[in-house]
């Protein structure tokens, strides 16, 4: 049941978390919603783990889904900081919940009808006027709406079409990532890392890890996954080589699980021996298929053009150290819902209300993430 009954249509480009946040919130504001995802296949657990933030829980509850925090992820107890030799630098009691991309995705997608989610729809062009917008797709189809929401991630086609001067910039380092079943953690890794949120820093190297839900969002002990993220300073030429997969295909800013070349897989294992404390070294070397992403920065100067708006990573990309990429998209969607509840019949007024605070949030998180990341990766230990 919606909050207010208005006959408006939202066309949402991008079927990942940002699109689902926006779709669920606009539906609750009384809008008809259609989400268009470019992939013809079901999306997988891209990126692995997520720190669960209040904004994400607020979207879930605001969508009418009755789940508590413990049903949405795995609790860690301590934050532990290790020296490179494996001794403990600091240990703090800091309980928090970590979740997975997959669990949040499946929870929110299941809340929308199948008829509202369209796969295999690659955006080709946008016709936007003050009174409406039309999205045209590569298969020749099109869809008209009162607004179009570009929630298609950090490689956003919507942004490229209407904001061609806005593009992410490379930070100077990448993130190696991995997932391993908690029962497969080697002995030292289990003892040092299991059940806690752990960190270790070395020159040009920063790693962290925590437990997340397992396959099919399983929260039972023994069936969960250990998620690790290892940031490494990497020049442009090396980054391009890493992002070229085992089939010779250049993957851009993201290398999926299972596509790393043997050369770079061996490199990851060797560097783990040289740079990481014993627990993290064991978990990295026990991971059969590491994957990778480039760390990039973006915050657009404007998020609205006529009836088109950018949301989530399409508009701004905070570095992962902020733990804010997913929560920012949720915050964007929550604010959008409130703007249209405040101005249910005046789209221009709603967008004017929505944009300034969300633009400021994106720029603030970009600057905060750059400061945190540069200090960790390029500062003196």
Backbone torsions as a table, in degrees:
resi	resn	phi	psi	omega
1	UNK	NA	129.9	-175.4
2	UNK	-85.0	165.5	-178.7
3	UNK	-77.0	-31.2	-178.6
4	UNK	-152.3	143.2	-172.3
5	UNK	-97.1	97.8	174.8
6	UNK	-127.0	146.1	-177.8
7	UNK	-99.0	81.9	178.7
8	UNK	-128.9	152.6	-176.8
9	UNK	-120.6	130.4	176.5
10	UNK	-112.0	125.0	173.1
11	UNK	-98.4	121.0	-176.4
12	UNK	-114.2	123.3	178.6
13	UNK	-98.7	117.4	-178.4
14	UNK	113.6	118.4	-174.8
15	UNK	-107.3	19.0	176.3
16	UNK	-88.2	-155.0	-172.1
17	UNK	-63.8	-42.9	179.9
18	UNK	-58.4	-44.6	178.8
19	UNK	-65.0	-37.9	178.9
20	UNK	-72.2	-37.4	173.6
21	UNK	-58.0	-50.9	-177.8
22	UNK	-64.0	-42.9	-178.5
23	UNK	-61.2	-45.4	-179.4
24	UNK	-67.7	-40.1	-179.2
25	UNK	-71.1	-39.1	177.9
26	UNK	-68.7	-35.9	175.5
27	UNK	-61.5	-42.1	179.5
28	UNK	-69.5	-20.6	175.2
29	UNK	-85.3	3.7	175.2
30	UNK	96.2	9.1	-177.9
31	UNK	-90.3	151.2	166.2
32	UNK	-79.7	136.0	-171.7
33	UNK	-128.1	134.6	169.7
34	UNK	-131.0	126.2	179.5
35	UNK	-106.3	132.6	-178.5
36	UNK	-119.9	117.5	-178.4
37	UNK	-110.4	131.5	-175.9
38	UNK	-68.0	-31.5	-178.6
39	UNK	-74.9	134.6	176.6
40	UNK	-82.4	-15.2	-179.7
41	UNK	-96.8	159.2	173.9
42	UNK	-63.8	136.6	-179.6
43	UNK	-69.1	144.5	179.1
44	UNK	-101.4	-171.7	-174.4
45	UNK	-81.2	63.9	-177.1
46	UNK	-57.2	123.2	173.1
47	UNK	89.0	-14.1	174.1
48	UNK	76.3	-115.0	-167.4
49	UNK	-85.3	153.5	178.1
50	UNK	-139.4	137.0	170.2
51	UNK	-77.2	122.5	-176.5
52	UNK	-74.0	123.6	-177.6
53	UNK	-114.4	157.9	-176.3
54	UNK	-57.8	-34.2	-178.4
55	UNK	-63.7	-36.3	179.1
56	UNK	-67.4	-43.3	177.9
57	UNK	-63.2	-37.1	179.1
58	UNK	-64.7	-39.6	175.5
59	UNK	-62.9	-44.7	-179.2
60	UNK	-60.6	-49.3	178.8
61	UNK	-65.7	-38.7	179.1
62	UNK	-68.2	-17.1	176.5
63	UNK	-86.9	-0.3	179.5
64	UNK	87.8	16.1	-178.9
65	UNK	-97.2	122.7	-175.1
66	UNK	-96.5	85.8	176.4
67	UNK	-132.5	135.7	175.7
68	UNK	-89.1	173.5	-175.7
69	UNK	-57.3	-42.0	-176.7
70	UNK	-68.8	-18.1	175.6
71	UNK	-85.8	-5.8	-175.0
72	UNK	-109.2	1.7	179.9
73	UNK	178.1	-163.2	-174.8
74	UNK	-118.7	132.2	-177.8
75	UNK	-86.3	133.6	169.0
76	UNK	-105.4	155.5	-174.9
77	UNK	-102.3	-54.4	-175.0
78	UNK	-113.9	151.3	163.8
79	UNK	-98.4	120.5	-177.2
80	UNK	-120.6	131.3	179.5
81	UNK	-113.0	121.3	-177.0
82	UNK	-102.8	143.4	166.6
83	UNK	-75.5	162.4	179.4
84	UNK	-57.6	-27.2	-179.0
85	UNK	-85.5	-0.1	177.5
86	UNK	97.2	-6.4	174.9
87	UNK	-75.6	155.7	-176.8
88	UNK	-85.1	123.4	175.8
89	UNK	-81.8	-40.6	-178.6
90	UNK	-160.2	150.1	178.5
91	UNK	-143.8	125.9	-176.2
92	UNK	-131.8	137.2	172.2
93	UNK	-72.6	117.0	-175.2
94	UNK	-153.2	70.8	-177.8
95	UNK	-60.9	136.1	175.3
96	UNK	-158.2	169.5	-176.6
97	UNK	-110.0	132.0	171.1
98	UNK	-112.6	142.5	-179.1
99	UNK	-128.7	-165.6	179.5
100	UNK	-130.4	152.7	174.0
101	UNK	-52.3	-44.2	-174.8
102	UNK	-62.0	-42.5	-177.3
103	UNK	-66.3	-44.4	179.7
104	UNK	-66.5	-41.7	179.8
105	UNK	-60.0	-51.8	-176.7
106	UNK	-66.0	-34.9	178.4
107	UNK	-62.9	-45.6	-176.1
108	UNK	-81.1	-35.2	178.7
109	UNK	-66.5	-39.3	179.5
110	UNK	-64.4	-16.7	-179.3
111	UNK	-83.0	-16.4	176.9
112	UNK	-103.9	147.7	178.9
113	UNK	-66.5	150.0	179.4
114	UNK	-59.0	-29.5	-178.4
115	UNK	-70.0	-13.3	-179.4
116	UNK	-94.9	-4.4	-173.8
117	UNK	-122.9	116.4	-173.0
118	UNK	-116.4	123.9	-177.9
119	UNK	-104.5	160.3	-179.9
120	UNK	70.3	31.3	-177.2
121	UNK	-116.5	99.7	-178.1
122	UNK	-93.9	119.3	-178.8
123	UNK	-65.4	134.1	179.5
124	UNK	-110.7	-45.4	178.8
125	UNK	-155.3	165.6	-180.0
126	UNK	-130.2	130.7	170.5
127	UNK	-108.0	112.2	-175.8
128	UNK	-122.3	129.6	173.5
129	UNK	-128.3	175.7	-179.6
130	UNK	-66.2	-24.4	-175.8
131	UNK	-101.1	-3.3	179.7
132	UNK	173.3	-179.1	-175.5
133	UNK	-150.1	146.6	176.7
134	UNK	-128.0	130.0	174.8
135	UNK	-101.2	129.0	177.7
136	UNK	-110.2	137.8	-175.2
137	UNK	-114.8	160.3	-174.9
138	UNK	-63.2	-24.2	178.9
139	UNK	-81.6	5.6	178.0
140	UNK	93.0	-10.6	-180.0
141	UNK	-80.5	165.7	176.1
142	UNK	-148.8	163.4	177.9
143	UNK	-143.8	131.6	178.4
144	UNK	-98.4	149.2	177.6
145	UNK	-154.7	170.9	175.5
146	UNK	-79.8	-31.6	172.8
147	UNK	-139.8	158.6	171.6
148	UNK	-123.7	128.4	179.8
149	UNK	-107.0	116.0	176.0
150	UNK	-85.7	99.3	179.9
151	UNK	-120.8	39.0	-171.5
152	UNK	-101.0	33.8	165.8
153	UNK	77.9	-174.4	-172.0
154	UNK	-71.9	-14.2	173.1
155	UNK	-101.7	28.8	-170.1
156	UNK	-44.3	122.8	172.7
157	UNK	-70.2	-37.8	178.2
158	UNK	-58.2	-46.3	178.7
159	UNK	-62.9	-42.2	-179.7
160	UNK	-63.6	-34.6	-178.6
161	UNK	-75.0	-43.9	-171.8
162	UNK	-109.0	-17.0	177.2
163	UNK	-126.4	59.6	-171.4
164	UNK	-62.8	-20.7	-180.0
165	UNK	-84.6	-5.3	-177.9
166	UNK	-102.6	118.5	-178.7
167	UNK	-147.4	147.0	178.2
168	UNK	-64.6	151.5	175.1
169	UNK	-117.7	146.0	-177.7
170	UNK	-75.2	136.9	-174.2
171	UNK	-82.1	-20.3	-174.9
172	UNK	105.4	1.3	175.7
173	UNK	-151.0	159.4	-179.4
174	UNK	-116.3	172.0	172.0
175	UNK	-120.0	118.9	164.6
176	UNK	-81.0	141.5	-177.3
177	UNK	-136.5	159.0	178.5
178	UNK	-162.8	156.6	176.7
179	UNK	-132.5	135.9	179.7
180	UNK	-144.4	140.0	178.9
181	UNK	-59.8	137.9	-176.0
182	UNK	-60.1	-28.9	179.1
183	UNK	-72.6	-15.0	-179.8
184	UNK	-98.3	3.3	176.9
185	UNK	-64.8	130.0	175.2
186	UNK	-60.7	163.8	-171.1
187	UNK	-56.2	-51.5	-178.1
188	UNK	-66.5	-39.6	178.6
189	UNK	-62.0	-41.6	179.5
190	UNK	-63.9	-43.8	-176.9
191	UNK	-66.6	-39.1	-174.8
192	UNK	-86.1	-30.6	-166.1
193	UNK	-114.7	-30.0	-169.7
194	UNK	-62.9	129.0	175.2
195	UNK	84.5	-1.0	-179.3
196	UNK	-126.5	168.8	174.7
197	UNK	-102.5	108.8	-170.5
198	UNK	-112.7	152.1	-178.4
199	UNK	-139.6	154.6	170.1
200	UNK	-155.4	138.3	-177.9
201	UNK	-125.9	141.2	174.3
202	UNK	-139.8	179.4	-178.6
203	UNK	-64.8	119.2	-179.4
204	UNK	67.7	20.4	-173.9
205	UNK	-147.0	131.0	175.9
206	UNK	-146.0	126.4	-177.4
207	UNK	-128.7	148.6	175.5
208	UNK	-146.2	162.0	179.7
209	UNK	-164.0	157.2	-179.5
210	UNK	-166.7	164.1	177.1
211	UNK	-79.8	144.9	176.3
212	UNK	-135.9	166.9	175.7
213	UNK	-55.2	150.6	-176.6
214	UNK	-90.0	-162.0	178.8
215	UNK	-57.1	138.9	-176.9
216	UNK	57.8	30.4	174.8
217	UNK	63.2	32.2	-177.1
218	UNK	-72.4	125.0	-179.2
219	UNK	-102.2	2.7	-177.4
220	UNK	-74.2	136.9	173.9
221	UNK	-53.8	136.3	-177.7
222	UNK	96.3	-18.8	-178.4
223	UNK	-115.2	2.4	-178.9
224	UNK	-85.1	173.7	-179.5
225	UNK	-117.2	146.2	170.9
226	UNK	-95.0	124.6	-177.6
227	UNK	-107.3	123.6	176.5
228	UNK	-123.5	149.9	179.7
229	UNK	-134.9	124.3	-175.7
230	UNK	-124.3	111.8	179.9
231	UNK	-88.0	131.9	-179.4
232	UNK	-135.9	130.0	174.5
233	UNK	-59.6	130.6	-172.9
234	UNK	-148.1	126.2	178.9
235	UNK	-75.6	170.5	-173.3
236	UNK	-61.3	-44.5	-177.7
237	UNK	-63.3	-43.1	178.8
238	UNK	-65.5	-41.3	178.8
239	UNK	-59.8	-42.9	179.3
240	UNK	-63.3	-38.4	177.7
241	UNK	-65.6	-43.5	179.2
242	UNK	-62.0	-42.2	-176.0
243	UNK	-78.9	-1.4	172.4
244	UNK	-89.4	115.8	-168.5
245	UNK	-78.9	179.6	-175.0
246	UNK	-66.3	-12.2	174.8
247	UNK	-97.8	4.9	179.3
248	UNK	83.2	11.7	-178.6
249	UNK	-94.0	127.5	176.9
250	UNK	-76.1	119.6	-172.6
251	UNK	-94.0	4.7	178.2
252	UNK	75.4	-117.7	-174.5
253	UNK	-102.4	0.6	-176.3
254	UNK	-144.0	127.8	178.8
255	UNK	-110.0	111.2	-174.8
256	UNK	-69.5	163.0	175.8
257	UNK	-59.1	134.1	178.2
258	UNK	92.5	-0.9	-175.4
259	UNK	-115.1	-0.7	179.5
260	UNK	-67.7	141.5	177.0
261	UNK	-73.1	158.9	178.7
262	UNK	-62.7	-34.4	178.8
263	UNK	-58.4	-47.2	-176.3
264	UNK	-79.5	-27.9	173.9
265	UNK	-63.4	-45.8	177.7
266	UNK	-62.4	-38.0	179.1
267	UNK	-61.7	-43.2	179.2
268	UNK	-61.0	-45.9	-178.7
269	UNK	-64.6	-40.0	179.8
270	UNK	-66.8	-43.1	179.1
271	UNK	-66.4	-31.4	176.9
272	UNK	-60.0	-39.7	178.4
273	UNK	-63.1	-37.1	-173.8
274	UNK	-82.5	-33.1	-167.1
275	UNK	-114.9	-20.4	-169.0
276	UNK	-104.9	149.5	172.9
277	UNK	-66.7	160.7	-170.1
278	UNK	-52.3	-44.3	-177.7
279	UNK	-62.1	-49.0	178.7
280	UNK	-67.2	-38.3	178.0
281	UNK	-56.5	-45.8	-178.6
282	UNK	-64.5	-42.0	-176.1
283	UNK	-70.0	-37.6	177.1
284	UNK	-64.5	-46.0	-177.0
285	UNK	-72.3	-17.7	176.1
286	UNK	-88.1	-5.5	-179.9
287	UNK	-84.8	117.3	-174.0
288	UNK	-73.6	-34.4	-175.6
289	UNK	-132.0	80.6	172.7
290	UNK	-64.1	157.4	172.8
291	UNK	-134.2	178.8	-171.0
292	UNK	-150.1	156.4	172.9
293	UNK	-145.3	147.3	172.7
294	UNK	-79.8	139.4	175.9
295	UNK	-91.0	122.4	-173.0
296	UNK	-130.5	161.2	-177.9
297	UNK	-121.3	141.8	175.4
298	UNK	-164.1	141.5	165.4
299	UNK	-156.1	109.5	-175.1
300	UNK	-70.2	154.1	178.9
301	UNK	-78.3	-25.6	178.2
302	UNK	-140.1	137.8	-176.7
303	UNK	-108.3	-2.7	-177.2
304	UNK	-132.4	133.5	169.5
305	UNK	-135.1	112.7	-175.5
306	UNK	53.9	-112.5	-178.3
307	UNK	-104.6	14.2	-179.3
308	UNK	-110.8	137.3	177.3
309	UNK	-137.1	154.0	177.0
310	UNK	-104.5	142.1	-176.6
311	UNK	-140.5	146.2	177.3
312	UNK	69.5	-143.4	-176.1
313	UNK	-69.0	-14.3	173.7
314	UNK	-64.3	-29.0	-177.4
315	UNK	-99.7	-37.7	-178.7
316	UNK	-154.4	143.0	-177.7
317	UNK	-122.7	97.1	174.8
318	UNK	-78.3	148.8	177.2
319	UNK	-65.2	150.7	-173.9
320	UNK	-61.5	-20.0	-179.7
321	UNK	-59.8	-24.6	178.6
322	UNK	-76.0	-14.7	-173.8
323	UNK	51.7	36.2	-169.4
324	UNK	-123.4	-0.5	-176.8
325	UNK	-61.8	-49.5	-178.9
326	UNK	-70.8	-41.8	-178.8
327	UNK	-67.5	-30.9	176.7
328	UNK	-64.5	-44.0	177.5
329	UNK	-62.3	-39.0	177.1
330	UNK	-64.7	-42.2	178.6
331	UNK	-62.7	-41.9	176.0
332	UNK	-56.3	-45.1	-177.3
333	UNK	-69.2	-40.8	177.6
334	UNK	-61.7	-44.1	179.7
335	UNK	-66.8	-34.8	178.9
336	UNK	-65.4	-44.3	176.0
337	UNK	-57.6	-46.7	-178.6
338	UNK	-64.0	-38.1	179.4
339	UNK	-62.1	-39.8	-179.4
340	UNK	-80.3	-22.8	171.0
341	UNK	-71.8	-33.4	178.1
342	UNK	-74.3	-37.0	-179.5
343	UNK	-125.4	70.0	-172.4
344	UNK	-67.4	-22.1	-177.4
345	UNK	-115.1	2.7	-176.9
346	UNK	-126.7	91.6	-175.7
347	UNK	-62.6	-43.7	-178.4
348	UNK	-61.3	-41.7	179.5
349	UNK	-66.1	-39.5	179.3
350	UNK	-63.0	-42.7	-179.4
351	UNK	-69.9	-35.0	175.8
352	UNK	-65.1	-36.4	178.3
353	UNK	-68.5	-37.8	-172.0
354	UNK	-76.9	-41.9	-165.5
355	UNK	-64.7	-48.8	-170.7
356	UNK	-58.0	-45.9	-178.8
357	UNK	-66.1	-36.3	-179.0
358	UNK	-75.3	-35.2	174.6
359	UNK	-63.9	-43.4	178.4
360	UNK	-62.1	-42.2	178.9
361	UNK	-59.1	-45.6	179.8
362	UNK	-60.9	-43.9	-179.2
363	UNK	-69.6	-38.0	177.9
364	UNK	-62.4	-44.9	-179.0
365	UNK	-68.8	-34.4	176.1
366	UNK	-61.8	-48.0	-178.0
367	UNK	-66.4	-40.9	178.4
368	UNK	-63.1	-44.9	-179.8
369	UNK	-64.5	-39.6	178.2
370	UNK	-64.2	-41.3	178.9
371	UNK	-63.8	-46.2	179.7
372	UNK	-63.3	-49.1	-175.6
373	UNK	-65.9	-43.1	-179.1
374	UNK	-66.3	-35.3	177.4
375	UNK	-67.3	-42.1	-179.9
376	UNK	-67.7	-42.3	-169.4
377	UNK	-94.3	-29.1	-174.1
378	UNK	-120.7	-7.6	-179.0
379	UNK	-81.1	171.9	176.7
380	UNK	-79.3	136.3	179.0
381	UNK	-69.1	NA	NA
